[in-house]
Amino acid sequence: VFDVTKFLEDHPGGDDVLLSSTGKDATDDFEDVGHSSSARAMMDEFYVGDIDTSTIPSKRKYTPPKQPHYEQDKTSEFVIKLLQFLVPLLILGLAFGVRSYTKTPASS
């Protein structure tokens, strides 16, 4: 285990590289980059200790929580679509009706 918190700002590859390896075995990530011998020597400064592998819990298969099956009522969906069509037509018809009712007859 290494605590590289103090090295985040100084890391040549940026802090994102270190943060992406947080909480996991980053040995492969470290080796893949091909760090220099001076970088390897710096690791001693950040060494905290070893993990007792007997305390690591075994991985469990993820099972999603049980949720009741939601069945949407199709009639309410139909009513909403119908209203979205009819309400504007009703407003338009009402506007024409009010206009024709309040319109004064043309005098000749």
Secondary structure by P-SEA (a helix, b strand, c coil): ccccccccccccccaaaaaaaccccaaaaaaaacccaaaaaacccccccccccccccccccccccccccccccaaaaaaaaaaaacaaaaaaaaaaaaaaaacccccc
